[in-house]
Amino acid sequence: MGNYLDSLVGYDKVDGATNSYITRGYLRVERIWSVPYSWPIPPDVQRSRERIDEVINERLTIAEAERFVQANIGRSNAYLGLIYLRLGELYEEDGDMGSAREVYAEVAQLYSSQEPALAARASAHLERLESEE
């Protein structure tokens, strides 16, 4: 099993041939090509976006998501809210409804102004859980 969070957020690796650092990671690719002046966009950028979705929605474990959220609280990270919401979903899948509710409530509150669509998803999850009680 690979380290999916490293592939998502990026890391630097020394290239022995050039004796310089090479930056790797999908987040960095996404950040570069999200700037309106970056063009033409290479076809591999779409594959990077697909891999980002795959890492977050199919590969993350509870432990990885918890570590990511704890390491990035108070920092600027484009994926913090999405991974935090995913943590709630993972808790729910694991049967830990109390932790899922807490995460959904926090995401709904924390992201209501900066990412309203994400906050709405969290609120919908929370409402569904509360209606199932």
A tleap script that builds the chain and sets N, CA, C and O, in Angstrom:
source leaprc.protein.ff14SB
mol = sequence {
  NMET GLY ASN TYR LEU ASP SER LEU VAL GLY
  TYR ASP LYS VAL ASP GLY ALA THR ASN SER
  TYR ILE THR ARG GLY TYR LEU ARG VAL GLU
  ARG ILE TRP SER VAL PRO TYR SER TRP PRO
  ILE PRO PRO ASP VAL GLN ARG SER ARG GLU
  ARG ILE ASP GLU VAL ILE ASN GLU ARG LEU
  THR ILE ALA GLU ALA GLU ARG PHE VAL GLN
  ALA ASN ILE GLY ARG SER ASN ALA TYR LEU
  GLY LEU ILE TYR LEU ARG LEU GLY GLU LEU
  TYR GLU GLU ASP GLY ASP MET GLY SER ALA
  ARG GLU VAL TYR ALA GLU VAL ALA GLN LEU
  TYR SER SER GLN GLU PRO ALA LEU ALA ALA
  ARG ALA SER ALA HIE LEU GLU ARG LEU GLU
  SER GLU CGLU
}
set mol.1.N position { 0.841 -1.183 0.000 }
set mol.1.CA position { 0.000 0.000 0.000 }
set mol.1.C position { 0.884 1.243 0.000 }
set mol.1.O position { 1.825 1.344 0.788 }
set mol.2.N position { 0.580 2.178 -0.879 }
set mol.2.CA position { 1.376 3.382 -0.973 }
set mol.2.C position { 0.956 4.426 0.035 }
set mol.2.O position { -0.056 4.277 0.720 }
set mol.3.N position { 1.735 5.477 0.120 }
set mol.3.CA position { 1.367 6.581 0.991 }
set mol.3.C position { 0.567 7.574 0.155 }
set mol.3.O position { 1.126 8.437 -0.522 }
set mol.4.N position { -0.741 7.431 0.218 }
set mol.4.CA position { -1.612 8.227 -0.635 }
set mol.4.C position { -1.631 9.692 -0.245 }
set mol.4.O position { -1.804 10.551 -1.109 }
set mol.5.N position { -1.458 9.999 1.026 }
set mol.5.CA position { -1.439 11.411 1.419 }
set mol.5.C position { -0.216 12.120 0.867 }
set mol.5.O position { -0.312 13.273 0.446 }
set mol.6.N position { 0.935 11.453 0.860 }
set mol.6.CA position { 2.117 12.062 0.243 }
set mol.6.C position { 1.866 12.338 -1.230 }
set mol.6.O position { 2.241 13.395 -1.737 }
set mol.7.N position { 1.236 11.400 -1.919 }
set mol.7.CA position { 0.963 11.615 -3.338 }
set mol.7.C position { -0.026 12.759 -3.533 }
set mol.7.O position { 0.014 13.451 -4.551 }
set mol.8.N position { -0.898 12.955 -2.577 }
set mol.8.CA position { -1.884 14.023 -2.683 }
set mol.8.C position { -1.260 15.388 -2.410 }
set mol.8.O position { -1.335 16.284 -3.252 }
set mol.9.N position { -0.648 15.552 -1.247 }
set mol.9.CA position { -0.169 16.876 -0.851 }
set mol.9.C position { 1.218 17.203 -1.365 }
set mol.9.O position { 1.581 18.375 -1.461 }
set mol.10.N position { 1.995 16.194 -1.697 }
set mol.10.CA position { 3.299 16.437 -2.300 }
set mol.10.C position { 4.464 16.248 -1.358 }
set mol.10.O position { 4.326 16.241 -0.135 }
set mol.11.N position { 5.597 16.097 -1.970 }
set mol.11.CA position { 6.852 15.918 -1.243 }
set mol.11.C position { 7.988 16.232 -2.197 }
set mol.11.O position { 7.800 16.264 -3.413 }
set mol.12.N position { 9.168 16.463 -1.639 }
set mol.12.CA position { 10.351 16.728 -2.446 }
set mol.12.C position { 11.257 15.512 -2.415 }
set mol.12.O position { 11.410 14.866 -1.378 }
set mol.13.N position { 11.856 15.204 -3.554 }
set mol.13.CA position { 12.746 14.063 -3.668 }
set mol.13.C position { 14.006 14.524 -4.388 }
set mol.13.O position { 13.929 15.285 -5.352 }
set mol.14.N position { 15.156 14.070 -3.927 }
set mol.14.CA position { 16.414 14.456 -4.557 }
set mol.14.C position { 16.613 13.635 -5.823 }
set mol.14.O position { 16.495 12.410 -5.814 }
set mol.15.N position { 16.919 14.336 -6.914 }
set mol.15.CA position { 17.254 13.691 -8.179 }
set mol.15.C position { 18.765 13.557 -8.215 }
set mol.15.O position { 19.483 14.553 -8.299 }
set mol.16.N position { 19.249 12.313 -8.151 }
set mol.16.CA position { 20.686 12.055 -8.118 }
set mol.16.C position { 21.414 12.550 -9.348 }
set mol.16.O position { 22.567 12.970 -9.252 }
set mol.17.N position { 20.767 12.512 -10.504 }
set mol.17.CA position { 21.413 12.924 -11.745 }
set mol.17.C position { 21.681 14.426 -11.781 }
set mol.17.O position { 22.716 14.863 -12.283 }
set mol.18.N position { 20.758 15.208 -11.253 }
set mol.18.CA position { 20.917 16.668 -11.298 }
set mol.18.C position { 21.285 17.258 -9.945 }
set mol.18.O position { 21.574 18.450 -9.839 }
set mol.19.N position { 21.275 16.417 -8.903 }
set mol.19.CA position { 21.557 16.853 -7.528 }
set mol.19.C position { 20.664 18.032 -7.122 }
set mol.19.O position { 21.114 18.999 -6.508 }
set mol.20.N position { 19.390 17.916 -7.486 }
set mol.20.CA position { 18.434 18.949 -7.115 }
set mol.20.C position { 17.137 18.275 -6.677 }
set mol.20.O position { 16.906 17.094 -6.939 }
set mol.21.N position { 16.304 19.054 -6.009 }
set mol.21.CA position { 15.024 18.531 -5.538 }
set mol.21.C position { 13.994 18.569 -6.654 }
set mol.21.O position { 13.922 19.521 -7.431 }
set mol.22.N position { 13.202 17.510 -6.712 }
set mol.22.CA position { 12.077 17.447 -7.627 }
set mol.22.C position { 10.825 17.390 -6.759 }
set mol.22.O position { 10.725 16.559 -5.856 }
set mol.23.N position { 9.891 18.258 -7.031 }
set mol.23.CA position { 8.648 18.304 -6.275 }
set mol.23.C position { 7.637 17.397 -6.945 }
set mol.23.O position { 7.429 17.463 -8.157 }
set mol.24.N position { 7.005 16.542 -6.136 }
set mol.24.CA position { 5.993 15.623 -6.642 }
set mol.24.C position { 4.721 15.804 -5.835 }
set mol.24.O position { 4.769 16.230 -4.681 }
set mol.25.N position { 3.592 15.485 -6.432 }
set mol.25.CA position { 2.327 15.535 -5.708 }
set mol.25.C position { 1.219 16.159 -6.531 }
set mol.25.O position { 1.428 17.123 -7.268 }
set mol.26.N position { 0.018 15.577 -6.384 }
set mol.26.CA position { -1.125 16.029 -7.169 }
set mol.26.C position { -1.583 17.437 -6.792 }
set mol.26.O position { -1.986 18.202 -7.668 }
set mol.27.N position { -1.530 17.792 -5.516 }
set mol.27.CA position { -1.972 19.114 -5.089 }
set mol.27.C position { -1.168 20.200 -5.788 }
set mol.27.O position { -1.720 21.217 -6.206 }
set mol.28.N position { 0.118 19.984 -5.910 }
set mol.28.CA position { 0.964 20.991 -6.558 }
set mol.28.C position { 0.645 21.102 -8.046 }
set mol.28.O position { 0.651 22.198 -8.606 }
set mol.29.N position { 0.368 19.970 -8.683 }
set mol.29.CA position { -0.029 20.001 -10.096 }
set mol.29.C position { -1.339 20.775 -10.238 }
set mol.29.O position { -1.474 21.632 -11.110 }
set mol.30.N position { -2.286 20.465 -9.381 }
set mol.30.CA position { -3.584 21.141 -9.410 }
set mol.30.C position { -3.418 22.646 -9.183 }
set mol.30.O position { -4.044 23.453 -9.870 }
set mol.31.N position { -2.587 23.012 -8.233 }
set mol.31.CA position { -2.382 24.435 -7.910 }
set mol.31.C position { -1.780 25.178 -9.103 }
set mol.31.O position { -2.210 26.284 -9.430 }
set mol.32.N position { -0.796 24.576 -9.745 }
set mol.32.CA position { -0.147 25.223 -10.891 }
set mol.32.C position { -1.142 25.460 -12.017 }
set mol.32.O position { -1.194 26.551 -12.585 }
set mol.33.N position { -1.930 24.445 -12.341 }
set mol.33.CA position { -2.803 24.527 -13.504 }
set mol.33.C position { -4.165 25.138 -13.200 }
set mol.33.O position { -4.999 25.248 -14.099 }
set mol.34.N position { -4.410 25.537 -11.956 }
set mol.34.CA position { -5.667 26.211 -11.637 }
set mol.34.C position { -5.572 27.716 -11.872 }
set mol.34.O position { -6.590 28.408 -11.859 }
set mol.35.N position { -4.390 28.218 -12.082 }
set mol.35.CA position { -4.185 29.637 -12.367 }
set mol.35.C position { -4.670 29.912 -13.794 }
set mol.35.O position { -4.276 29.207 -14.723 }
set mol.36.N position { -5.523 30.934 -13.978 }
set mol.36.CA position { -6.099 31.186 -15.309 }
set mol.36.C position { -5.064 31.417 -16.415 }
set mol.36.O position { -5.349 31.178 -17.588 }
set mol.37.N position { -3.874 31.878 -16.050 }
set mol.37.CA position { -2.856 32.174 -17.059 }
set mol.37.C position { -2.021 30.956 -17.436 }
set mol.37.O position { -1.169 31.043 -18.320 }
set mol.38.N position { -2.252 29.832 -16.783 }
set mol.38.CA position { -1.520 28.599 -17.098 }
set mol.38.C position { -2.226 27.902 -18.253 }
set mol.38.O position { -3.309 27.341 -18.088 }
set mol.39.N position { -1.621 27.942 -19.377 }
set mol.39.CA position { -2.211 27.295 -20.544 }
set mol.39.C position { -1.146 27.090 -21.587 }
set mol.39.O position { -0.132 27.786 -21.533 }
set mol.40.N position { -1.293 26.216 -22.502 }
set mol.40.CA position { -2.381 25.259 -22.605 }
set mol.40.C position { -2.250 24.176 -21.527 }
set mol.40.O position { -1.145 23.774 -21.162 }
set mol.41.N position { -3.375 23.724 -21.041 }
set mol.41.CA position { -3.384 22.730 -19.975 }
set mol.41.C position { -3.091 21.356 -20.577 }
set mol.41.O position { -3.808 20.903 -21.469 }
set mol.42.N position { -2.038 20.695 -20.089 }
set mol.42.CA position { -1.710 19.368 -20.629 }
set mol.42.C position { -2.789 18.346 -20.286 }
set mol.42.O position { -3.466 18.487 -19.267 }
set mol.43.N position { -2.959 17.337 -21.106 }
set mol.43.CA position { -3.992 16.323 -20.864 }
set mol.43.C position { -3.800 15.573 -19.545 }
set mol.43.O position { -4.775 15.091 -18.969 }
set mol.44.N position { -2.584 15.467 -19.064 }
set mol.44.CA position { -2.330 14.743 -17.815 }
set mol.44.C position { -2.889 15.448 -16.585 }
set mol.44.O position { -3.005 14.831 -15.526 }
set mol.45.N position { -3.236 16.720 -16.702 }
set mol.45.CA position { -3.801 17.446 -15.565 }
set mol.45.C position { -5.151 16.840 -15.179 }
set mol.45.O position { -5.455 16.725 -13.992 }
set mol.46.N position { -5.958 16.454 -16.156 }
set mol.46.CA position { -7.238 15.816 -15.847 }
set mol.46.C position { -7.012 14.505 -15.110 }
set mol.46.O position { -7.765 14.177 -14.194 }
set mol.47.N position { -5.995 13.757 -15.490 }
set mol.47.CA position { -5.679 12.503 -14.791 }
set mol.47.C position { -5.276 12.802 -13.353 }
set mol.47.O position { -5.635 12.046 -12.450 }
set mol.48.N position { -4.548 13.873 -13.120 }
set mol.48.CA position { -4.193 14.259 -11.749 }
set mol.48.C position { -5.441 14.569 -10.941 }
set mol.48.O position { -5.539 14.176 -9.779 }
set mol.49.N position { -6.390 15.264 -11.537 }
set mol.49.CA position { -7.638 15.589 -10.841 }
set mol.49.C position { -8.414 14.314 -10.495 }
set mol.49.O position { -9.000 14.201 -9.418 }
set mol.50.N position { -8.407 13.367 -11.419 }
set mol.50.CA position { -9.078 12.089 -11.150 }
set mol.50.C position { -8.397 11.331 -10.015 }
set mol.50.O position { -9.067 10.715 -9.186 }
set mol.51.N position { -7.070 11.375 -9.978 }
set mol.51.CA position { -6.328 10.699 -8.911 }
set mol.51.C position { -6.572 11.372 -7.562 }
set mol.51.O position { -6.633 10.690 -6.539 }
set mol.52.N position { -6.711 12.686 -7.541 }
set mol.52.CA position { -7.034 13.396 -6.307 }
set mol.52.C position { -8.358 12.872 -5.755 }
set mol.52.O position { -8.462 12.549 -4.572 }
set mol.53.N position { -9.365 12.793 -6.620 }
set mol.53.CA position { -10.672 12.270 -6.202 }
set mol.53.C position { -10.559 10.835 -5.709 }
set mol.53.O position { -11.177 10.462 -4.712 }
set mol.54.N position { -9.775 10.039 -6.406 }
set mol.54.CA position { -9.605 8.636 -6.009 }
set mol.54.C position { -8.943 8.523 -4.637 }
set mol.54.O position { -9.384 7.743 -3.794 }
set mol.55.N position { -7.892 9.298 -4.417 }
set mol.55.CA position { -7.193 9.245 -3.126 }
set mol.55.C position { -8.143 9.624 -2.002 }
set mol.55.O position { -8.209 8.929 -0.987 }
set mol.56.N position { -8.873 10.708 -2.168 }
set mol.56.CA position { -9.750 11.184 -1.102 }
set mol.56.C position { -10.939 10.250 -0.895 }
set mol.56.O position { -11.282 9.931 0.243 }
set mol.57.N position { -11.558 9.817 -1.962 }
set mol.57.CA position { -12.818 9.081 -1.836 }
set mol.57.C position { -12.689 7.567 -1.768 }
set mol.57.O position { -13.632 6.889 -1.360 }
set mol.58.N position { -11.538 7.022 -2.160 }
set mol.58.CA position { -11.422 5.569 -2.193 }
set mol.58.C position { -10.232 5.019 -1.415 }
set mol.58.O position { -10.253 3.851 -1.027 }
set mol.59.N position { -9.222 5.800 -1.181 }
set mol.59.CA position { -7.990 5.265 -0.606 }
set mol.59.C position { -7.737 5.655 0.849 }
set mol.59.O position { -7.045 4.936 1.569 }
set mol.60.N position { -8.284 6.770 1.279 }
set mol.60.CA position { -8.010 7.252 2.642 }
set mol.60.C position { -8.551 6.306 3.703 }
set mol.60.O position { -9.634 5.739 3.562 }
set mol.61.N position { -7.780 6.149 4.755 }
set mol.61.CA position { -8.244 5.417 5.929 }
set mol.61.C position { -8.590 6.431 7.009 }
set mol.61.O position { -8.252 7.609 6.897 }
set mol.62.N position { -9.255 5.973 8.039 }
set mol.62.CA position { -9.574 6.855 9.166 }
set mol.62.C position { -8.291 7.426 9.762 }
set mol.62.O position { -8.199 8.630 10.001 }
set mol.63.N position { -7.307 6.572 10.000 }
set mol.63.CA position { -6.055 7.027 10.620 }
set mol.63.C position { -5.362 8.082 9.770 }
set mol.63.O position { -4.866 9.075 10.304 }
set mol.64.N position { -5.319 7.883 8.451 }
set mol.64.CA position { -4.679 8.864 7.572 }
set mol.64.C position { -5.438 10.182 7.579 }
set mol.64.O position { -4.836 11.254 7.651 }
set mol.65.N position { -6.760 10.099 7.505 }
set mol.65.CA position { -7.568 11.314 7.494 }
set mol.65.C position { -7.428 12.069 8.815 }
set mol.65.O position { -7.327 13.296 8.819 }
set mol.66.N position { -7.423 11.342 9.937 }
set mol.66.CA position { -7.235 11.994 11.241 }
set mol.66.C position { -5.888 12.699 11.314 }
set mol.66.O position { -5.808 13.839 11.769 }
set mol.67.N position { -4.825 12.025 10.865 }
set mol.67.CA position { -3.484 12.638 10.875 }
set mol.67.C position { -3.452 13.877 9.997 }
set mol.67.O position { -2.878 14.898 10.377 }
set mol.68.N position { -4.064 13.793 8.829 }
set mol.68.CA position { -4.076 14.922 7.905 }
set mol.68.C position { -4.789 16.115 8.513 }
set mol.68.O position { -4.285 17.237 8.467 }
set mol.69.N position { -5.960 15.874 9.082 }
set mol.69.CA position { -6.733 16.969 9.678 }
set mol.69.C position { -5.951 17.590 10.827 }
set mol.69.O position { -5.846 18.813 10.906 }
set mol.70.N position { -5.403 16.776 11.715 }
set mol.70.CA position { -4.640 17.298 12.854 }
set mol.70.C position { -3.411 18.081 12.404 }
set mol.70.O position { -3.080 19.109 12.995 }
set mol.71.N position { -2.737 17.606 11.370 }
set mol.71.CA position { -1.521 18.274 10.889 }
set mol.71.C position { -1.825 19.578 10.165 }
set mol.71.O position { -0.948 20.433 10.049 }
set mol.72.N position { -3.051 19.748 9.676 }
set mol.72.CA position { -3.352 20.913 8.848 }
set mol.72.C position { -4.300 21.910 9.480 }
set mol.72.O position { -4.637 22.912 8.851 }
set mol.73.N position { -4.742 21.667 10.706 }
set mol.73.CA position { -5.611 22.632 11.378 }
set mol.73.C position { -4.862 23.960 11.513 }
set mol.73.O position { -3.723 24.000 11.979 }
set mol.74.N position { -5.509 25.022 11.106 }
set mol.74.CA position { -4.905 26.348 11.185 }
set mol.74.C position { -3.991 26.677 10.021 }
set mol.74.O position { -3.452 27.781 9.956 }
set mol.75.N position { -3.808 25.749 9.105 }
set mol.75.CA position { -2.957 25.976 7.940 }
set mol.75.C position { -3.830 26.109 6.700 }
set mol.75.O position { -4.982 25.675 6.686 }
set mol.76.N position { -3.281 26.695 5.692 }
set mol.76.CA position { -3.998 26.811 4.428 }
set mol.76.C position { -3.756 25.539 3.620 }
set mol.76.O position { -2.625 25.232 3.242 }
set mol.77.N position { -4.823 24.814 3.365 }
set mol.77.CA position { -4.726 23.596 2.565 }
set mol.77.C position { -6.032 23.432 1.804 }
set mol.77.O position { -7.110 23.386 2.398 }
set mol.78.N position { -5.925 23.345 0.503 }
set mol.78.CA position { -7.115 23.283 -0.350 }
set mol.78.C position { -7.987 22.063 -0.088 }
set mol.78.O position { -9.174 22.070 -0.412 }
set mol.79.N position { -7.417 21.029 0.488 }
set mol.79.CA position { -8.163 19.788 0.677 }
set mol.79.C position { -8.577 19.525 2.115 }
set mol.79.O position { -9.171 18.485 2.400 }
set mol.80.N position { -8.279 20.435 3.022 }
set mol.80.CA position { -8.591 20.191 4.433 }
set mol.80.C position { -10.086 19.962 4.653 }
set mol.80.O position { -10.465 18.984 5.297 }
set mol.81.N position { -10.919 20.823 4.143 }
set mol.81.CA position { -12.365 20.676 4.344 }
set mol.81.C position { -12.896 19.392 3.745 }
set mol.81.O position { -13.696 18.690 4.364 }
set mol.82.N position { -12.453 19.087 2.545 }
set mol.82.CA position { -12.918 17.881 1.864 }
set mol.82.C position { -12.472 16.617 2.602 }
set mol.82.O position { -13.249 15.674 2.748 }
set mol.83.N position { -11.237 16.603 3.060 }
set mol.83.CA position { -10.751 15.431 3.793 }
set mol.83.C position { -11.411 15.358 5.168 }
set mol.83.O position { -11.663 14.264 5.672 }
set mol.84.N position { -11.689 16.495 5.773 }
set mol.84.CA position { -12.387 16.497 7.060 }
set mol.84.C position { -13.794 15.912 6.894 }
set mol.84.O position { -14.235 15.106 7.713 }
set mol.85.N position { -14.493 16.318 5.836 }
set mol.85.CA position { -15.807 15.744 5.552 }
set mol.85.C position { -15.686 14.244 5.290 }
set mol.85.O position { -16.502 13.459 5.773 }
set mol.86.N position { -14.683 13.855 4.537 }
set mol.86.CA position { -14.468 12.436 4.246 }
set mol.86.C position { -14.211 11.661 5.533 }
set mol.86.O position { -14.630 10.510 5.650 }
set mol.87.N position { -13.530 12.271 6.498 }
set mol.87.CA position { -13.313 11.621 7.788 }
set mol.87.C position { -14.649 11.287 8.442 }
set mol.87.O position { -14.819 10.198 8.989 }
set mol.88.N position { -15.589 12.213 8.388 }
set mol.88.CA position { -16.919 11.945 8.923 }
set mol.88.C position { -17.587 10.776 8.215 }
set mol.88.O position { -18.218 9.934 8.853 }
set mol.89.N position { -17.447 10.729 6.908 }
set mol.89.CA position { -18.021 9.616 6.143 }
set mol.89.C position { -17.364 8.286 6.508 }
set mol.89.O position { -18.029 7.255 6.604 }
set mol.90.N position { -16.053 8.330 6.707 }
set mol.90.CA position { -15.341 7.105 7.102 }
set mol.90.C position { -15.780 6.634 8.486 }
set mol.90.O position { -15.959 5.437 8.712 }
set mol.91.N position { -15.952 7.580 9.410 }
set mol.91.CA position { -16.474 7.216 10.733 }
set mol.91.C position { -17.844 6.550 10.593 }
set mol.91.O position { -18.125 5.530 11.221 }
set mol.92.N position { -18.679 7.148 9.762 }
set mol.92.CA position { -20.024 6.612 9.571 }
set mol.92.C position { -19.965 5.200 8.986 }
set mol.92.O position { -20.674 4.307 9.449 }
set mol.93.N position { -19.126 4.997 7.974 }
set mol.93.CA position { -18.974 3.670 7.374 }
set mol.93.C position { -18.491 2.647 8.401 }
set mol.93.O position { -18.825 1.465 8.321 }
set mol.94.N position { -17.696 3.123 9.372 }
set mol.94.CA position { -17.149 2.248 10.398 }
set mol.94.C position { -18.121 2.040 11.565 }
set mol.94.O position { -17.835 1.272 12.484 }
set mol.95.N position { -19.266 2.724 11.525 }
set mol.95.CA position { -20.275 2.565 12.567 }
set mol.95.C position { -20.111 3.502 13.751 }
set mol.95.O position { -20.840 3.372 14.735 }
set mol.96.N position { -19.181 4.436 13.686 }
set mol.96.CA position { -18.948 5.391 14.769 }
set mol.96.C position { -19.777 6.650 14.500 }
set mol.96.O position { -19.256 7.679 14.070 }
set mol.97.N position { -21.071 6.540 14.762 }
set mol.97.CA position { -22.006 7.617 14.425 }
set mol.97.C position { -21.771 8.881 15.262 }
set mol.97.O position { -21.987 9.991 14.776 }
set mol.98.N position { -21.335 8.720 16.503 }
set mol.98.CA position { -21.060 9.887 17.345 }
set mol.98.C position { -19.954 10.748 16.755 }
set mol.98.O position { -20.094 11.967 16.661 }
set mol.99.N position { -18.853 10.117 16.357 }
set mol.99.CA position { -17.739 10.866 15.757 }
set mol.99.C position { -18.144 11.452 14.415 }
set mol.99.O position { -17.752 12.568 14.076 }
set mol.100.N position { -18.930 10.699 13.648 }
set mol.100.CA position { -19.395 11.212 12.349 }
set mol.100.C position { -20.225 12.477 12.544 }
set mol.100.O position { -20.030 13.465 11.836 }
set mol.101.N position { -21.152 12.448 13.506 }
set mol.101.CA position { -21.989 13.632 13.781 }
set mol.101.C position { -21.127 14.832 14.164 }
set mol.101.O position { -21.347 15.941 13.678 }
set mol.102.N position { -20.146 14.608 15.035 }
set mol.102.CA position { -19.266 15.704 15.465 }
set mol.102.C position { -18.543 16.327 14.276 }
set mol.102.O position { -18.485 17.549 14.144 }
set mol.103.N position { -17.995 15.479 13.416 }
set mol.103.CA position { -17.260 15.991 12.255 }
set mol.103.C position { -18.202 16.747 11.321 }
set mol.103.O position { -17.876 17.846 10.872 }
set mol.104.N position { -19.358 16.173 11.027 }
set mol.104.CA position { -20.304 16.846 10.130 }
set mol.104.C position { -20.716 18.208 10.688 }
set mol.104.O position { -20.796 19.185 9.944 }
set mol.105.N position { -20.976 18.274 11.993 }
set mol.105.CA position { -21.371 19.546 12.609 }
set mol.105.C position { -20.237 20.575 12.510 }
set mol.105.O position { -20.479 21.746 12.219 }
set mol.106.N position { -19.006 20.131 12.754 }
set mol.106.CA position { -17.859 21.053 12.673 }
set mol.106.C position { -17.626 21.536 11.254 }
set mol.106.O position { -17.386 22.723 11.036 }
set mol.107.N position { -17.695 20.630 10.286 }
set mol.107.CA position { -17.496 21.031 8.889 }
set mol.107.C position { -18.579 22.014 8.469 }
set mol.107.O position { -18.288 23.016 7.816 }
set mol.108.N position { -19.822 21.737 8.836 }
set mol.108.CA position { -20.921 22.639 8.487 }
set mol.108.C position { -20.691 24.031 9.067 }
set mol.108.O position { -20.962 25.035 8.408 }
set mol.109.N position { -20.200 24.088 10.282 }
set mol.109.CA position { -19.962 25.376 10.933 }
set mol.109.C position { -18.717 26.069 10.377 }
set mol.109.O position { -18.763 27.253 10.045 }
set mol.110.N position { -17.615 25.342 10.275 }
set mol.110.CA position { -16.342 25.947 9.878 }
set mol.110.C position { -16.314 26.413 8.429 }
set mol.110.O position { -15.638 27.390 8.107 }
set mol.111.N position { -17.036 25.731 7.560 }
set mol.111.CA position { -16.939 26.024 6.136 }
set mol.111.C position { -18.176 26.704 5.559 }
set mol.111.O position { -18.302 26.818 4.340 }
set mol.112.N position { -19.083 27.154 6.410 }
set mol.112.CA position { -20.333 27.747 5.926 }
set mol.112.C position { -20.107 28.980 5.052 }
set mol.112.O position { -20.859 29.197 4.102 }
set mol.113.N position { -19.105 29.781 5.344 }
set mol.113.CA position { -18.897 30.985 4.538 }
set mol.113.C position { -17.874 30.789 3.426 }
set mol.113.O position { -18.043 31.337 2.337 }
set mol.114.N position { -16.822 30.024 3.678 }
set mol.114.CA position { -15.780 29.910 2.657 }
set mol.114.C position { -16.033 28.804 1.640 }
set mol.114.O position { -15.584 28.911 0.499 }
set mol.115.N position { -16.737 27.750 2.024 }
set mol.115.CA position { -17.075 26.664 1.102 }
set mol.115.C position { -18.505 26.204 1.367 }
set mol.115.O position { -18.719 25.132 1.935 }
set mol.116.N position { -19.490 27.014 0.955 }
set mol.116.CA position { -20.889 26.703 1.280 }
set mol.116.C position { -21.377 25.351 0.742 }
set mol.116.O position { -22.203 24.703 1.384 }
set mol.117.N position { -20.889 24.919 -0.408 }
set mol.117.CA position { -21.317 23.623 -0.944 }
set mol.117.C position { -20.829 22.478 -0.052 }
set mol.117.O position { -21.552 21.507 0.169 }
set mol.118.N position { -19.616 22.595 0.451 }
set mol.118.CA position { -19.073 21.586 1.359 }
set mol.118.C position { -19.850 21.584 2.670 }
set mol.118.O position { -20.184 20.523 3.197 }
set mol.119.N position { -20.136 22.765 3.194 }
set mol.119.CA position { -20.918 22.876 4.431 }
set mol.119.C position { -22.320 22.293 4.237 }
set mol.119.O position { -22.864 21.663 5.144 }
set mol.120.N position { -22.898 22.502 3.066 }
set mol.120.CA position { -24.236 21.955 2.782 }
set mol.120.C position { -24.202 20.435 2.742 }
set mol.120.O position { -25.131 19.785 3.221 }
set mol.121.N position { -23.147 19.861 2.178 }
set mol.121.CA position { -23.004 18.389 2.172 }
set mol.121.C position { -22.914 17.860 3.596 }
set mol.121.O position { -23.548 16.861 3.934 }
set mol.122.N position { -22.121 18.534 4.432 }
set mol.122.CA position { -21.985 18.110 5.823 }
set mol.122.C position { -23.323 18.219 6.549 }
set mol.122.O position { -23.693 17.323 7.309 }
set mol.123.N position { -24.041 19.298 6.323 }
set mol.123.CA position { -25.358 19.484 6.954 }
set mol.123.C position { -26.333 18.406 6.509 }
set mol.123.O position { -27.112 17.901 7.318 }
set mol.124.N position { -26.298 18.052 5.238 }
set mol.124.CA position { -27.187 17.003 4.724 }
set mol.124.C position { -26.875 15.660 5.388 }
set mol.124.O position { -27.785 14.918 5.758 }
set mol.125.N position { -25.584 15.355 5.535 }
set mol.125.CA position { -25.193 14.118 6.228 }
set mol.125.C position { -25.704 14.135 7.670 }
set mol.125.O position { -26.246 13.146 8.165 }
set mol.126.N position { -25.520 15.263 8.322 }
set mol.126.CA position { -25.933 15.396 9.726 }
set mol.126.C position { -27.445 15.238 9.866 }
set mol.126.O position { -27.917 14.516 10.744 }
set mol.127.N position { -28.201 15.910 9.004 }
set mol.127.CA position { -29.666 15.800 9.049 }
set mol.127.C position { -30.124 14.358 8.811 }
set mol.127.O position { -31.039 13.877 9.479 }
set mol.128.N position { -29.493 13.679 7.869 }
set mol.128.CA position { -29.856 12.289 7.588 }
set mol.128.C position { -29.586 11.409 8.799 }
set mol.128.O position { -30.415 10.571 9.153 }
set mol.129.N position { -28.428 11.593 9.439 }
set mol.129.CA position { -28.123 10.796 10.630 }
set mol.129.C position { -29.115 11.070 11.754 }
set mol.129.O position { -29.562 10.144 12.431 }
set mol.130.N position { -29.457 12.336 11.951 }
set mol.130.CA position { -30.384 12.685 13.019 }
set mol.130.C position { -31.786 12.166 12.734 }
set mol.130.O position { -32.520 11.846 13.669 }
set mol.131.N position { -32.175 12.076 11.470 }
set mol.131.CA position { -33.500 11.562 11.141 }
set mol.131.C position { -33.571 10.041 11.293 }
set mol.131.O position { -34.658 9.480 11.428 }
set mol.132.N position { -32.425 9.381 11.272 }
set mol.132.CA position { -32.375 7.926 11.405 }
set mol.132.C position { -32.401 7.464 12.863 }
set mol.132.O position { -32.521 6.269 13.135 }
set mol.133.N position { -32.289 8.404 13.792 }
set mol.133.CA position { -32.248 8.020 15.216 }
set mol.133.C position { -33.561 7.485 15.698 }
set mol.133.O position { -33.687 7.121 16.868 }
savepdb mol mol.pdb
quit
